[in-house]
């Protein structure tokens, strides 16, 4: 996938902790020959499709700026 012109991969997974289900998205990307980043967001399964989760992920991905 493409994220702001960088080579990117999204990894989504679920897990259960203390009886509560969670879902995570981990976006890894390379910004140059020597530097890569990952943005990770986790929410409870029941809240994954809610507006708060969607808005938070949107803000995180839009506001990220690489070092430099």
LOKEFI-56003 format. One record per residue: residue in three letters; x negated, z, y negated of N, C-alpha, C, CB in turn. Coordinates in Angstrom, 2 decimals, m for minus. Atoms other than C-alpha are relative to their C-alpha. Glycine has a CB too. Layout:
% LOKEFI-56003
<r residuo="Ala" n_x="X" n_z="Z" n_y="Y" ca_x="X" ca_z="Z" ca_y="Y" c_x="X" c_z="Z" c_y="Y" cb_x="X" cb_z="Z" cb_y="Y"/>
...
END
This chain:
% LOKEFI-56003
<r residuo="Unk" n_x="m0.83" n_z="0.00" n_y="1.17" ca_x="0.00" ca_z="0.00" ca_y="0.00" c_x="m0.87" c_z="0.00" c_y="m1.24" cb_x="0.94" cb_z="1.20" cb_y="0.00"/>
<r residuo="Unk" n_x="0.72" n_z="0.02" n_y="1.26" ca_x="m1.01" ca_z="m0.32" ca_y="m3.61" c_x="0.48" c_z="1.15" c_y="m0.88" cb_x="0.18" cb_z="m1.36" cb_y="m0.73"/>
<r residuo="Unk" n_x="m0.31" n_z="m1.06" n_y="0.96" ca_x="m1.16" ca_z="2.62" ca_y="m5.99" c_x="m0.91" c_z="m0.20" c_y="m1.19" cb_x="m0.17" cb_z="1.43" cb_y="0.63"/>
<r residuo="Unk" n_x="0.72" n_z="0.22" n_y="1.24" ca_x="m2.23" ca_z="1.68" ca_y="m9.50" c_x="m1.24" c_z="m0.88" c_y="0.19" cb_x="m0.40" cb_z="1.32" cb_y="m0.61"/>
<r residuo="Unk" n_x="1.10" n_z="0.92" n_y="m0.23" ca_x="m4.48" ca_z="m1.05" ca_y="m8.16" c_x="m1.07" c_z="0.52" c_y="0.95" cb_x="m0.64" cb_z="m0.35" cb_y="m1.29"/>
<r residuo="Unk" n_x="0.98" n_z="m0.58" n_y="m0.91" ca_x="m6.36" ca_z="1.26" ca_y="m5.77" c_x="0.44" c_z="m0.19" c_y="1.45" cb_x="m0.22" cb_z="1.49" cb_y="m0.31"/>
<r residuo="Unk" n_x="m0.27" n_z="0.06" n_y="m1.42" ca_x="m6.60" ca_z="0.86" ca_y="m2.01" c_x="0.54" c_z="1.36" c_y="0.44" cb_x="m1.28" cb_z="m0.40" cb_y="0.82"/>
<r residuo="Unk" n_x="m0.72" n_z="m1.25" n_y="m0.21" ca_x="m4.13" ca_z="3.48" ca_y="m0.81" c_x="0.68" c_z="0.05" c_y="1.36" cb_x="1.03" cb_z="0.20" cb_y="m1.09"/>
<r residuo="Unk" n_x="m0.78" n_z="m0.22" n_y="m1.22" ca_x="m2.57" ca_z="4.95" ca_y="2.32" c_x="0.82" c_z="1.27" c_y="m0.16" cb_x="m0.92" cb_z="0.09" cb_y="1.26"/>
<r residuo="Unk" n_x="m0.85" n_z="m1.19" n_y="m0.02" ca_x="0.37" ca_z="7.35" ca_y="2.58" c_x="0.15" c_z="0.46" c_y="1.44" cb_x="1.39" cb_z="m0.29" cb_y="m0.64"/>
<r residuo="Unk" n_x="m0.19" n_z="m0.62" n_y="m1.31" ca_x="0.56" ca_z="9.72" ca_y="5.53" c_x="1.09" c_z="1.04" c_y="m0.16" cb_x="m1.34" cb_z="0.64" cb_y="0.55"/>
<r residuo="Unk" n_x="m1.09" n_z="m0.97" n_y="0.04" ca_x="3.84" ca_z="11.55" ca_y="6.04" c_x="0.10" c_z="0.70" c_y="1.34" cb_x="1.35" cb_z="m0.68" cb_y="m0.36"/>
<r residuo="Unk" n_x="m0.14" n_z="m0.75" n_y="m1.24" ca_x="4.29" ca_z="14.30" ca_y="8.59" c_x="0.91" c_z="1.20" c_y="m0.22" cb_x="m1.38" cb_z="0.46" cb_y="0.52"/>
<r residuo="Unk" n_x="m0.86" n_z="m1.18" n_y="0.03" ca_x="6.55" ca_z="17.22" ca_y="9.46" c_x="m0.62" c_z="1.08" c_y="0.86" cb_x="1.43" cb_z="m0.34" cb_y="0.49"/>
<r residuo="Unk" n_x="0.43" n_z="m1.13" n_y="m0.82" ca_x="5.87" ca_z="20.66" ca_y="10.85" c_x="0.96" c_z="1.16" c_y="m0.22" cb_x="m1.47" cb_z="0.42" cb_y="m0.34"/>
<r residuo="Unk" n_x="m0.83" n_z="m1.19" n_y="0.10" ca_x="7.57" ca_z="23.99" ca_y="11.41" c_x="m0.91" c_z="1.21" c_y="m0.09" cb_x="0.96" cb_z="0.12" cb_y="1.21"/>
<r residuo="Unk" n_x="0.76" n_z="m1.24" n_y="0.18" ca_x="6.23" ca_z="27.32" ca_y="10.21" c_x="0.99" c_z="1.15" c_y="m0.12" cb_x="m0.94" cb_z="m0.08" cb_y="m1.25"/>
<r residuo="Unk" n_x="m0.90" n_z="m1.16" n_y="0.00" ca_x="8.00" ca_z="30.61" ca_y="10.95" c_x="1.47" c_z="m0.42" c_y="0.03" cb_x="m0.26" cb_z="0.86" cb_y="m1.23"/>
<r residuo="Unk" n_x="m1.37" n_z="0.45" n_y="m0.17" ca_x="11.14" ca_z="28.69" ca_y="11.91" c_x="0.53" c_z="m0.91" c_y="m1.10" cb_x="0.87" cb_z="1.15" cb_y="0.11"/>
<r residuo="Unk" n_x="m0.42" n_z="0.87" n_y="1.10" ca_x="11.30" ca_z="26.65" ca_y="8.70" c_x="m0.69" c_z="m1.35" c_y="0.12" cb_x="m0.32" cb_z="0.65" cb_y="m1.37"/>
<r residuo="Unk" n_x="0.55" n_z="1.35" n_y="m0.06" ca_x="10.83" ca_z="22.88" ca_y="8.79" c_x="m0.50" c_z="m0.46" c_y="m1.36" cb_x="1.04" cb_z="m0.97" cb_y="0.52"/>
<r residuo="Unk" n_x="0.61" n_z="0.53" n_y="1.22" ca_x="8.58" ca_z="21.22" ca_y="6.23" c_x="m0.33" c_z="m1.47" c_y="0.19" cb_x="m1.27" cb_z="0.80" cb_y="m0.38"/>
<r residuo="Unk" n_x="0.41" n_z="1.40" n_y="m0.01" ca_x="7.75" ca_z="17.65" ca_y="5.32" c_x="m1.07" c_z="m0.16" c_y="m1.07" cb_x="1.22" cb_z="m0.97" cb_y="m0.25"/>
<r residuo="Unk" n_x="1.13" n_z="0.19" n_y="0.91" ca_x="4.54" ca_z="16.51" ca_y="3.65" c_x="m0.30" c_z="m1.48" c_y="m0.16" cb_x="m1.24" cb_z="0.75" cb_y="0.52"/>
<r residuo="Unk" n_x="0.57" n_z="1.32" n_y="0.24" ca_x="3.28" ca_z="13.34" ca_y="2.04" c_x="m1.41" c_z="0.22" c_y="m0.54" cb_x="0.89" cb_z="m0.85" cb_y="m1.00"/>
<r residuo="Unk" n_x="1.41" n_z="m0.09" n_y="0.39" ca_x="m0.47" ca_z="12.92" ca_y="1.66" c_x="m0.44" c_z="m1.42" c_y="m0.36" cb_x="m0.90" cb_z="0.62" cb_y="1.15"/>
<r residuo="Unk" n_x="0.42" n_z="1.32" n_y="0.47" ca_x="m1.59" ca_z="9.94" ca_y="m0.44" c_x="m1.50" c_z="0.00" c_y="m0.23" cb_x="0.76" cb_z="m0.39" cb_y="m1.31"/>
<r residuo="Unk" n_x="1.45" n_z="0.13" n_y="0.15" ca_x="m5.25" ca_z="9.03" ca_y="m0.03" c_x="m0.33" c_z="m1.35" c_y="m0.62" cb_x="m0.71" cb_z="0.15" cb_y="1.35"/>
<r residuo="Unk" n_x="0.36" n_z="1.26" n_y="0.66" ca_x="m6.92" ca_z="6.42" ca_y="m2.22" c_x="m1.43" c_z="0.05" c_y="m0.49" cb_x="0.96" cb_z="m0.29" cb_y="m1.17"/>
<r residuo="Unk" n_x="1.39" n_z="0.16" n_y="0.43" ca_x="m10.31" ca_z="5.13" ca_y="m3.28" c_x="0.02" c_z="m0.66" c_y="m1.37" cb_x="m0.83" cb_z="m0.85" cb_y="1.02"/>
<r residuo="Unk" n_x="m0.02" n_z="0.53" n_y="1.36" ca_x="m10.93" ca_z="4.58" ca_y="m6.99" c_x="m1.25" c_z="m0.81" c_y="m0.34" cb_x="0.15" cb_z="1.12" cb_y="m0.99"/>
<r residuo="Unk" n_x="1.21" n_z="0.82" n_y="0.16" ca_x="m14.46" ca_z="3.15" ca_y="m6.74" c_x="m0.85" c_z="0.13" c_y="1.26" cb_x="m0.81" cb_z="0.43" cb_y="m1.27"/>
<r residuo="Unk" n_x="0.84" n_z="0.00" n_y="m1.20" ca_x="m17.35" ca_z="2.73" ca_y="m4.29" c_x="m0.45" c_z="1.40" c_y="0.43" cb_x="m1.21" cb_z="m0.85" cb_y="m0.23"/>
<r residuo="Unk" n_x="0.54" n_z="m1.33" n_y="m0.30" ca_x="m18.21" ca_z="6.44" ca_y="m4.43" c_x="1.01" c_z="1.13" c_y="m0.13" cb_x="m1.15" cb_z="0.27" cb_y="m0.90"/>
<r residuo="Unk" n_x="m0.94" n_z="m1.07" n_y="0.30" ca_x="m15.01" ca_z="8.34" ca_y="m5.16" c_x="1.40" c_z="m0.28" c_y="0.53" cb_x="0.05" cb_z="0.23" cb_y="m1.49"/>
<r residuo="Unk" n_x="m1.36" n_z="0.09" n_y="m0.51" ca_x="m11.72" ca_z="8.93" ca_y="m3.39" c_x="0.74" c_z="1.30" c_y="m0.27" cb_x="0.00" cb_z="m0.31" cb_y="1.50"/>
<r residuo="Unk" n_x="m0.84" n_z="m1.15" n_y="0.27" ca_x="m8.83" ca_z="11.32" ca_y="m3.90" c_x="1.15" c_z="0.04" c_y="0.99" cb_x="0.53" cb_z="m0.03" cb_y="m1.45"/>
<r residuo="Unk" n_x="m1.25" n_z="m0.14" n_y="m0.74" ca_x="m5.77" ca_z="12.64" ca_y="m2.13" c_x="0.96" c_z="0.85" c_y="m0.82" cb_x="m0.25" cb_z="0.63" cb_y="1.41"/>
<r residuo="Unk" n_x="m1.08" n_z="m0.77" n_y="0.61" ca_x="m2.49" ca_z="13.84" ca_y="m3.59" c_x="0.92" c_z="0.43" c_y="1.14" cb_x="0.78" cb_z="m0.82" cb_y="m1.10"/>
<r residuo="Unk" n_x="m0.84" n_z="m0.50" n_y="m1.09" ca_x="m0.47" ca_z="16.05" ca_y="m1.25" c_x="1.15" c_z="0.81" c_y="m0.57" cb_x="m0.83" cb_z="0.86" cb_y="0.99"/>
<r residuo="Unk" n_x="m1.18" n_z="m0.74" n_y="0.43" ca_x="3.04" ca_z="17.37" ca_y="m1.68" c_x="0.79" c_z="0.41" c_y="1.24" cb_x="0.89" cb_z="m0.84" cb_y="m0.96"/>
<r residuo="Unk" n_x="m0.76" n_z="m0.53" n_y="m1.12" ca_x="5.02" ca_z="19.56" ca_y="0.73" c_x="1.28" c_z="0.64" c_y="m0.52" cb_x="m0.83" cb_z="1.03" cb_y="0.79"/>
<r residuo="Unk" n_x="m1.29" n_z="m0.62" n_y="0.33" ca_x="8.69" ca_z="20.59" ca_y="0.60" c_x="0.71" c_z="0.34" c_y="1.30" cb_x="0.87" cb_z="m0.95" cb_y="m0.89"/>
<r residuo="Unk" n_x="m0.82" n_z="m0.32" n_y="m1.15" ca_x="11.16" ca_z="22.16" ca_y="2.96" c_x="0.81" c_z="m1.24" c_y="0.37" cb_x="0.94" cb_z="1.21" cb_y="m0.28"/>
<r residuo="Unk" n_x="m0.78" n_z="1.14" n_y="m0.48" ca_x="12.97" ca_z="19.60" ca_y="5.13" c_x="1.32" c_z="m0.14" c_y="m0.75" cb_x="0.27" cb_z="0.13" cb_y="1.49"/>
<r residuo="Unk" n_x="m1.32" n_z="0.02" n_y="0.63" ca_x="16.30" ca_z="20.56" ca_y="3.56" c_x="m0.05" c_z="m0.46" c_y="m1.45" cb_x="0.62" cb_z="1.38" cb_y="0.07"/>
<r residuo="Unk" n_x="0.13" n_z="0.37" n_y="1.42" ca_x="14.96" ca_z="19.80" ca_y="0.07" c_x="m0.70" c_z="m1.34" c_y="m0.21" cb_x="m0.75" cb_z="1.08" cb_y="m0.74"/>
<r residuo="Unk" n_x="0.82" n_z="1.20" n_y="0.12" ca_x="13.03" ca_z="16.60" ca_y="0.82" c_x="0.67" c_z="m1.12" c_y="m0.78" cb_x="m0.36" cb_z="m0.50" cb_y="1.37"/>
<r residuo="Unk" n_x="m0.70" n_z="1.11" n_y="0.66" ca_x="15.68" ca_z="14.19" ca_y="m0.45" c_x="0.63" c_z="0.42" c_y="m1.34" cb_x="1.09" cb_z="m0.54" cb_y="0.91"/>
<r residuo="Unk" n_x="m0.56" n_z="m0.50" n_y="1.25" ca_x="16.58" ca_z="16.31" ca_y="m3.50" c_x="m0.72" c_z="m0.53" c_y="m1.23" cb_x="m0.03" cb_z="1.50" cb_y="m0.02"/>
<r residuo="Unk" n_x="0.55" n_z="0.50" n_y="1.26" ca_x="15.97" ca_z="15.39" ca_y="m7.12" c_x="m1.28" c_z="0.72" c_y="m0.41" cb_x="1.02" cb_z="0.14" cb_y="m1.10"/>
<r residuo="Unk" n_x="1.20" n_z="m0.74" n_y="0.39" ca_x="13.41" ca_z="18.16" ca_y="m7.68" c_x="m1.23" c_z="m0.54" c_y="0.72" cb_x="0.17" cb_z="1.49" cb_y="0.31"/>
<r residuo="Unk" n_x="1.14" n_z="0.53" n_y="m0.76" ca_x="11.15" ca_z="16.86" ca_y="m4.90" c_x="m0.36" c_z="m1.40" c_y="m0.49" cb_x="0.33" cb_z="m0.04" cb_y="1.52"/>
<r residuo="Unk" n_x="0.26" n_z="1.37" n_y="0.46" ca_x="11.52" ca_z="13.25" ca_y="m6.04" c_x="m0.63" c_z="m0.02" c_y="m1.39" cb_x="1.31" cb_z="m0.81" cb_y="m0.01"/>
<r residuo="Unk" n_x="0.54" n_z="m0.05" n_y="1.36" ca_x="10.89" ca_z="14.09" ca_y="m9.70" c_x="m1.42" c_z="0.57" c_y="m0.03" cb_x="0.91" cb_z="0.83" cb_y="m0.90"/>
<r residuo="Unk" n_x="1.33" n_z="m0.60" n_y="m0.04" ca_x="7.89" ca_z="16.28" ca_y="m8.87" c_x="m1.03" c_z="m0.99" c_y="0.52" cb_x="0.00" cb_z="1.26" cb_y="0.87"/>
<r residuo="Unk" n_x="0.93" n_z="1.00" n_y="m0.56" ca_x="6.25" ca_z="13.58" ca_y="m6.72" c_x="m0.23" c_z="m1.12" c_y="m1.01" cb_x="0.55" cb_z="m0.57" cb_y="1.33"/>
<r residuo="Unk" n_x="0.12" n_z="1.06" n_y="1.01" ca_x="6.94" ca_z="10.97" ca_y="m9.40" c_x="m0.93" c_z="0.45" c_y="m1.13" cb_x="1.39" cb_z="m0.37" cb_y="m0.57"/>
<r residuo="Unk" n_x="0.86" n_z="m0.53" n_y="1.06" ca_x="5.33" ca_z="13.18" ca_y="m12.07" c_x="m1.44" c_z="0.13" c_y="0.47" cb_x="0.52" cb_z="1.37" cb_y="m0.47"/>
<r residuo="Unk" n_x="1.35" n_z="m0.15" n_y="m0.55" ca_x="2.34" ca_z="13.97" ca_y="m9.86" c_x="m0.71" c_z="m1.34" c_y="0.09" cb_x="0.06" cb_z="0.65" cb_y="1.38"/>
<r residuo="Unk" n_x="0.66" n_z="1.30" n_y="m0.18" ca_x="1.63" ca_z="10.33" ca_y="m9.05" c_x="m0.20" c_z="m0.75" c_y="m1.32" cb_x="0.80" cb_z="m0.85" cb_y="0.95"/>
<r residuo="Unk" n_x="0.15" n_z="0.68" n_y="1.29" ca_x="2.18" ca_z="9.09" ca_y="m12.61" c_x="m1.02" c_z="0.67" c_y="m0.91" cb_x="1.33" cb_z="m0.06" cb_y="m0.71"/>
<r residuo="Unk" n_x="0.88" n_z="m0.73" n_y="0.93" ca_x="0.13" ca_z="11.80" ca_y="m14.33" c_x="m1.44" c_z="0.15" c_y="0.50" cb_x="0.56" cb_z="1.36" cb_y="m0.25"/>
<r residuo="Unk" n_x="1.36" n_z="m0.15" n_y="m0.53" ca_x="m2.93" ca_z="11.76" ca_y="m12.04" c_x="m0.99" c_z="m0.89" c_y="m0.75" cb_x="m0.02" cb_z="m0.33" cb_y="1.50"/>
<r residuo="Unk" n_x="1.08" n_z="0.76" n_y="0.62" ca_x="m6.15" ca_z="10.67" ca_y="m13.73" c_x="m1.30" c_z="0.34" c_y="0.72" cb_x="m0.12" cb_z="0.30" cb_y="m1.54"/>
<r residuo="Unk" n_x="1.26" n_z="m0.28" n_y="m0.68" ca_x="m9.43" ca_z="10.29" ca_y="m11.83" c_x="m1.06" c_z="0.53" c_y="m0.95" cb_x="m0.51" cb_z="m1.24" cb_y="0.70"/>
<r residuo="Unk" n_x="1.12" n_z="m0.53" n_y="0.78" ca_x="m12.54" ca_z="12.09" ca_y="m13.02" c_x="m0.78" c_z="m1.15" c_y="m0.62" cb_x="m0.92" cb_z="0.87" cb_y="0.89"/>
<r residuo="Unk" n_x="0.84" n_z="1.01" n_y="0.59" ca_x="m14.58" ca_z="10.14" ca_y="m15.44" c_x="0.47" c_z="m0.37" c_y="m1.33" cb_x="m0.08" cb_z="m1.19" cb_y="0.83"/>
END
